[in-house]
Amino acid sequence: MFDRFESLIGPSQAEPFAEALRRRPAKSIRPRVDRITHDLPFATEAVPWFPGGLRVTEGSVRPGGYLEYAAGDYYIQDAGSMLPLAMLGIDPDDWVCDLCAAPGGKASAIAERLGTNGFLLANEVIASRLDVLRYALARTGRANFLVSSSDPEDLAVSLAGRFDKVIVDAPCSGQSLVARKQQSQSSFAQNHVEHCAARAMRILQCALQLVRPGGLLVFSTCTFAIQENEAQVAALLEAYPNALSVVSYPELEPWQSPLLAGCYRLWPHRDDCAGGFAAAIALSEPIEPGNSKDPKSNGLKKKAPKKFTREQNTSKRGERNSRDRNKPTSVQPLLELGEFHLHKLIEHHHWLGYEPGAFAFVELFGHRFGHGLQLARIESERIEPYHGLAMLLATLFTPTQGIELDRQDAKNYLVGNAIARSGTSDMRATPWSVARWNGKPLGWSKAASNRWNNYLPAWARFTSFADTPGALTSLEESSAWSSDDEPLA
């Protein structure tokens, strides 16, 4: 397999490439689009292929250990994973599907860039990865998404041609992850590569069916194997010669693959990142389950896309209301938390929030594919707000109460401590308050007689901070919050 890599990078680069696979790549971050980046607590430089990304220039820096990270100023993401984002070209009103969304690096970038009428369906088949995906999306401050855990085949049947853009960060052999100890050298075994290529092709076939004519499919991996990269694109182009074409990006010419136009590669020894592959495919005609010419698509179910009429949708909403007639209907406890500027729906004792684009999707399909931003749980008039509600943009939610914390109190809050409260005369309609640092939300607190009790979720807490000598954050070092290509922190 290394002999094949030499055909891509040249014999003189084979040893530097092999050596780079033994070293952890440089850390990088993607600042949130609505946040200022000139006052970051560490030095950075621009990622050449994605202007919205920054590479951390000091190797000892732990970007997940700062208050700025807790406040959602940036997402920690390998620079190689930003390559497909450079190709996606989000328009504000796009409907986008991220078909393999966890842990949320690309999904959160998409949600940040969509307008209020745009919509993101963030899908992840592996249920154990949904919590980290929801956390990443909640940090964006947006409510323009649904989180789904559907099989791609089922989505292709029910949502054929619904999306302007679909992104597939395909499950792969993960060869670029060897340096992070998340993969072993067995990821280079030929039988493993073949298995991953076949699985990815089935997913790509489904993804094509989701794209509307005139739309775009962006395909990426975190592997170097030709069979999982250029060969996949070539197979799709051969199967649908009249419907598909690759898209070239002149600004990405330095990273153009020598094997196939419209395919781009990053290498760890050359580009100071873990490495990766991406290609964009434009669709001019609809792809339906029954017209595949590619033998690799064996196993796809040949179902016709299901059509929905407004009358059927209304009927289904009525059925849901009937099933849920014992749910609490009073919205007052929720409104006591603050002023809402988004659509609110209740489902199984949970209040969910939607911006207009996401609400339009729910109006069409209900909640059978997934749920939007979780705002609060309410039962017997008792309410408990969720972390994502506290993190919402001020244009979507204005909390009734907020407490501004200095740096030390913010650190105490983030490790899970209660915060001292100076008086009891400021009680309002709700005991709940959003804890803030530098005017940015960190999470919920609840008033007691002489303190603010801490309601920061356990998975969002710190054990220590990077500006404390020798200290690391728990999230940064925990494999539970790492992914195939993008560690959460």
N, C-alpha and C positions, 0 to 999 in steps of 0.2 A: 504493500500500500504506500509505503514511503517512496518507492520508485515512481509511483504515479504522481505523488506530490511534487517530485523533482521536475516533472514536466510542466508544472504550473509556476513554480518559483525559481527554478534553475538549480543545477547541482551545487553551486557555491553557497546556496542559502539553506541547504538541507540540514547541515549541522546547527546553524543558528536557530532554525525552526525547532529542531529537536530539543535544543537547550532551553528555548523559551517555554516549551511545554512543561518544564520542570520548575518554572518560577511562577509565582502568583502575579497576575497582570496588575497594571496600575489601576488604582481606584478612580472612579469617575462618578459624577452626579448629574442629574437633570433638574435644574431649578424649575420651580413652579412658574407658570407663565405670568401670573399676576403678582409675583414677588420680586423685590429688588435684590440684585446679586452682588452689588459692589461692596457690601459689608459682610461677606461671608467670613467665618472665623479661621479660614485657611486659604492658602494660595492656590489658584487654579489657572488653567489655560484652556482655550477653546478646543473642542473636538472638531477636527478638520471637516469631517463628512456630515456633521450635524450641528449647525450653529446654536441650537438650543441646549447643547451638552457642554459640560466642563470636565476636564481631567484634573484630578488632584495632583499637584506637582511634588508634594513631599510624601515619600513612601511611608513614613511613620504615622501619618494622620489617620484617625479613625472617624470618618464623617458621620457615622451613626451615633456618636457620643456627645452631640451638642444640642443645646436648647433650640437652635435653628432647625435641626432635624425634627425634633418633637413638635415644633410649631408648623411643620409641613412646608418649610421653605424649599426643600428639595427632596428628590427621590434618589436613592443610591442605585445606580444602574451601570453595568459594564458598557463601555463606549461601543463595543461591537454590537450590542443589542439596540443601539440607536440607529444603526444603518437602515433597517426597514422603516423607521419613523421618518427618515429623510426622504423616502420614496413614496410615502403614503399620501402626502398633500391634502390634508384635511381641509374641507370647506365647512363653514359654520353650520350649514343646514344638512350636512351629510347624515345618512343612516349608515352606521358602521357595525360590523360584527367582528369581534376578536374571538376566533373559534377555539383557541387554546390559550386562555387569558392569564391563568395563574403563573406567577405570583402577582402580576398586575403592573409591571413596569411599562409595557406598551399600552395597556388598557388605561392606566391613569394619565399617560401622555395624551391619549386620544380624547378622554373626557375633558381634560383641561382646555383643549383646543376647539372643541365643539361649541357652537352657540347654544342659546337656550332652546332653539327649535331643532337642534341636532339630537341624535340618539345613538347610544352605544349599547349593544348586546354583548356583555362580557361572559363568555361561556367557558366553563371548565368541567370536563367529564369527571375528574377525580375529586370526589366529595371532600376528602381530607384537606384539599388545597383551597377550599372556598373561603375559609376565614381570613387567610392572608390576602386573598383577592379583595374581599370586602373592605378590609382595613386599608389597603392601598387606595381603593377608590374613595373611601371616606375622607382620606387626607387631601383630596383634590378640592374639597369644599363645594362639590357639585352634586346634583341630583338628576343627571341627564342619562342615566343608565339603568339597565336591569342586569342582575347576576343570574346566570343560568347554569344548570348542570345537565345538559341534554346531550344525547348521542348526536354527532354531526349528521348521521343519516336521517334522524328524525327532524332535525332543523331543516335539512335540505328539502324534505318532503313538504313541510308545513310553511316554510318561509322562502320558497323559491323566488328568486328575482326581487327580493325586498330591499337589498342593501346596495348603496352606492359604492362602498368599499368593504372588502373583507380582508383580514390579515390572518395568516396562519403561521405561527411560530411552531413549526411541526415538531412533535416528539422525535428525537433522533438519537444517534449513538453518542452524542455529547462529547466528541473528542476534544473540544476546546476547554472542557472542564477538568481535565486531568491535573492541571496545575493547582486547581482549588481542592483537590482530593475528593471531588464529587463524582469522579469517574476513574476507572482503572485503565491499564493499557489494553484490557480486553475490549474496550470500545473500538479498537482498530481491527478486531477480528472480522474476517470477511462475512462469516455467517451472521454475525450481529448486525453488520451494516446492511446486508440484504433484508433481514427481518425489518429493520427500521424503515428502509426505503419502501417496502411493500405497505407497511402501515401508514406511512405518510402519504402515499399515493391514494389510498382509500379516502383519507381526510381531504386531500386536495380535490378529489372528484366531487365530494360533497360541497366544498367551499365554492367551487365554480358554479354550482347550481344556485347558491345564495346570491350571487352577483347579478344585478340588473344589466341588461344590454347598455353599453356605454360606461359601465363601471370598471372597477379595478380590483384585482387580487394581488396582494403582496405576500410573498412566500419567503420565509427565513428559517435558518437553522443555526445551531451552534456546533456544527461539525465541519470537517474538511473533506469528507469523502465525496468524490465526484458522483458516485451512484446516488447519494442522497441529495445532491444539489443540482448541478447542470443537467444531469441525466433525467431528473424528474421534470424539469422545465421542457427539455427536448421531447420527452414522451407526451406531455400534454399538447405541445404544439403539433406534433404528428397526429395525435388523436383527433384534434379539432382544428384543422388547418384553415377553415373558413371563419371560425368564430374567435380565435385567439391570436394575439400578437404581443410580443414583448415590448416594454417601454424602456427607452434609453434615457439616461440623465447625464447631460454634458458635464455638469458640476461634479459628477462622481467618476469621471473618466480615469483618474489615477488608480481606482480600485476595480476597474473593469476586468472581468474574468477573461483569460485568453481563449477559453473554450467555446463560449457562447455569448453573443451580443445580448445586452440587457441583463446580464448576471454580474454580480459584484461580490468581491471577496475581501476580507480583512484577515491579516496574518499576525500572530502574536509577536514575532520577532521584528516585523516591519512597522506595525501600526500601533504598538504599545497598548494592546487590549487583549482580551481573551481570544479574539478572532470570531469570524462568522461569515455567513453567506446570506444574500438577499436577491430577489428578483421580483419584478412587477409585471403582471400580465393583464393586458386590456382585453375586455370581452365585448364583442360586437353583436353577438347573437345569443339567445338564451340557451343554456345547457340544461337538458332535462335528463332524468334518471335513465330513460330508455334508449338514448342515442349514443351511448359510449362506444367507441371503437377500440379502446385500449384494453388489451387482455389483462393488464394489471388491476383493472377495476373489478375483477371477480369478487363476488360477495356483496356487492351493492344491491340493496333491495330495489326492485323495479316498481316503485310506486308513483302514481301520478300526484302532482302537487294538489293539496286540498285547497279549495276556494272558499272564501268567506264572504258572506253578504252582510250588510248592515243589520238586516233583520235577524240573521243568525247570531250576530254579535250581541244584539240587544237581548235576545232570548238567553244566551249564555250568561250574561250579566245578571239577568233575573234569576237564573238557576243558582248562581253563586249567592245572591242575596237571600234566597230561600234557605240554602244550606247554612248560611251564617246568621240566621235571624236571632239566635241567642247571643250574638256578640254585643258588647257594650256599644251604644250608639252615641253617647254624649261626647262631644268634641271639646267641652269646656276644660277638662283637666289638661288637655294638650295645649289649648290656647293660653292657659295660665303660664306656660313656659316661655312664651314670647309671641312675636308677631311673625306670621308666616307669609311668604310671597311665592308659594308654589302649590301644586295640587297635592291633596292629601287623601289617601285611601286607607281603609282598615281591612286587615286580612288576618284571621286567626289571632286576635288580640294584639296585633301589631299595627301601628300606624306607619305607613310608608309614604315617602315624598317623591314627587316627580316634577321636573321641569316640563314645559309644554311638549317638546319632542318625545320624551319618554312617555308622557301621559297619552300621547296620540297612539303609541304602540300598545299600551295597556287597553285603550279604548277598542282597539282592533282585536286583541288576542287575550285580554285578561291576564291572569297571573299563571297560566299553565306552563309558561316557559321559565318563569323566575320572578324575582321581586326586585324592587328598586331600593333606594336608600332607606334603611330602617331608622325611623325617627324615635319611636318610643314604644314601650310595651304598656298596655293599660288593661287592668282587670279589676272589677268591682270598684271602679272609680279611683283606684290607686295607679299611679303612673311612675314609670322609670324611664327616663330619657336615655337614648343610646349615644355612643361616642360620636357617630357621624353627624348627629344633629348639632352638637356643639361646634363641629368643625365647618359647618356650612358658611358660605359667603354671606356677608352682611346684606347683599341684595336678595338673598333667599330666606334669611331668618335673622330676626333681631331679638336676642334673648331679653326677658324681663329684667334679669339681674346679671351683672358681671363683676368679677373681682380682679383687679390688676395686681399681679405679683411682681416683686422685684426678682433679681436673678437668683438669690438664695432661696426665697420662698418657692420660686418656680422649680428649682432642683428638688426641694423637699417634696413638692407636689408630685413630681415625676417619679420619685421612688416610692410613692404610695402613702406618704404621711398626710395627716390632717394639718390644716393651716389655722393658726390662731385667728380669732374673730374679736374685733375690738368692742362690739356693742350689740345689743339686741333690739334696738329701736328701729332698725332698718328693715324689719320683716315686711314682706309684701305678700301678694297672693300666693306665691309659691316659695318653698324653701330652696329650690334649685337655682344654681348660679353657674355661669361659665367662667372657669378660671382662665385668665389671659396672661401672656407675657409679651411685652412690646406691642400691645394692642392686638395680638394674634391668639386665637383660642388654643387651649391645650386639652380641655376636657371638662367634665361636670364635677361640681362639688355641691354638697347639701348642708344647709345651715343647721347647727346644733346650738346649744345655749352659749358656748364660748369658743366655738371653732367651726371651721368648714370641713366636714367629713369628705374624704377623698373617694370619688367614684370613677377614677381612671381605670380602665380594664387592665387586668393583670398582664396581658400580652403587649400593652403599650407602655409599660413601666420600665424604668431604668434601674440598674443596680449601682451604677457609678457613671462618671462622665469623663470624656476624653480630655478635658482641660484639668483633670486631676492626675498628677504624675503616676504613671504605671497603671492607670485604670482603663478598663474596657467596658462597654455596655453589654448587657446580657443578650440583647437581640443580635448584636454584631457577631457574637461568638457562638450563637445557638444554631445548630443545623436545622432545627425545626422551622426556622424562618429563612431558609435558603431554597434556591430553586434550581432548575436545570440550567438556567443561563443568567439569572439576575438575583443576587442576594438582596433581600429586603433591606437589610442593614448590615 
